[in-house]
Amino acid sequence: MIRMEVSQFFFNKWMLLVGIVLTFHSCVNREDEPPKIEIPVDTYWMYSSNCLRENFEKNFLNQQTLRITDKKGFEVLVSCSVELPEIDFNEFFLSVTRIETMKYPNFRDQGLYLENETELVYKINIDLSDFNSIGIIYCFGVIPIDFSQDEIRVQVIEH
């Protein structure tokens, strides 16, 4: 009986020691998540419409994102939607991302982030419905002109 209690005592101590070592090892080897800072920007979105298909989609030949830096480039969008704000192009530019999927997309959210202290990432979250149909959505970010010369990587996250 005493032998069994001693064995159980050492087994429990051994398991505790293994647990501590594994915990310490996972904490030491786990890389800290790189810092991610959200940059405040105004964002908007809209589904494609006949107006956009006829007057705007040709701007996206072989690219997913474009930058509008003047009032003239913005006029076509304003003619297709009354929901877009006035933009002071001396202070901001408009980043426009066109997303086309074979399942109808439902917009979730979007934002601009500074990751790893140097990389600008524009993240767009969408849900894909079960409805099989080509869906096109446009996501707009009104971004400070200070970032106009920086590369901004667009990341579309589908859920």
N, C-alpha and C positions, 0 to 999 in steps of 0.2 A: 504494500500500500504506500509506504513512504517512497519507495523507488518510483512508483507511478507519479506521485506528487512532484518529486524532484524532476522527473523527465518532463512533466507538463510545465513546471516552472521554467526550465531551460528552453523548452520549445516556445513558450510565450515570449521570453526575453529575446530569443533568436528571431522570432517573427517581428517583434518590435524593432529590433536592430535593422533587419532587412527593410522594413517599412520606412525607417528614418533615412537609410542610405538611398533608397529609391526616390524618396521625396526630395532629398538634397540633390541627387543627380539630375532629376527632372527640372529643378529650379535653376541649377547651374547651367545646364545645356539649353534651356529654353531661351531663345532669343527674344529680347524685348521687342514688342511691336513698334515699328517705326512710327514716329510722330505724324499725325495727320491733323492739319488745321483747316477748318472750313473758312473760305473767303466769302464774305457776304456779297451776293449778287442777286439781282431781280431775275426771276425765271418765269417763263411762260411756255405753253405748248398748245398744239392744235393738230387735229387730224387733217389729212390731205383733203382738198376740195377740188371741184372742177376749176376754180379760179387759180389755185396753186398749181395744179397739173398743167394748165394751159400757159401760165405766165411765169412760173417760178422754178419748176422742177428741172428745166433745162440747165440751170446754174449748177446742178449737182453731177454733171457728167464725170464719171470715174472718181468721185469723191463722196464722202459721207458728211463732211462738215465744211462749212465756209464761213468767212467773216465778212460782215457788212460794216463798212467804215464810213459811209456817207449817206446823206439823206436820199440821194437818187437811188441807191441800191435798196433802200428801205421802203420806197414808195410802192413798189409792187406788193410787198407784204401788207402794207397798210390798206391797199385797195382790196385785199382779199379778207381782211379781218379788222373789225373795229376794236378788238380787245387788246391790241398791242399798244404800248405806251409811247409817248413822245420820248425820243432819245436825243440827248445832247452829244453829238458825235465829236465834240471837242473834249469831252470828258469820258466817253464810253465808246465801245464798239459792240456789235451784236454778233454773237456766235450762234450759228444755226446748224443743227444736226438733223439729218433726215434718216429715219430708221424705217426700213421696209422688212416685213416678215411675212411668212406664209401662214401664220396664225395671227388672228386679229390682236393687236397689242392694246393693253390697258395701261395708261400712264400711272406711275406711282410717285416718283419725285426725282429731283435733279439738283446738282450743286457743284460748285468749284472748290477743289481742295488742293492744298499744298502738302505733298507727301515727301518724306525723306529730306525735308528742308530745301529741296531744289526742284522737284517735279510737280508741275501743275497738271491736275487730272480733273476733267469734267465728267462726273459720274451721273448716269441716267439709269434709273430703275424702272423696268416695265414688267408687267405680268403678261404672259401669253395665254390667250383664251383657248378653249377647246374648239372654237369656231374656225374652220379651215377656210380662210379667205385672205387674199393679199391685203395687208394693212400697212398704211404709211402714216407715220406720226412725225411731226416736227417739234423739236425742242429748242427753245431760245434762251440764251443767257446774256444779260446786259452786263458786260464786263468792263471794269475800269481800264482806261486807255493805257495806264501804266504797264499792263500785261500785253499790249498789242504786238510787241516784238518777241514775246516768249512763245515757245512751243507749248501747246495745250493738248495733252493726250485725252481723247474721248474714250470712255469706257462705258459700254452699254451692258447692263446687268439684267439678264432675263430670268424671271422667276416662274 
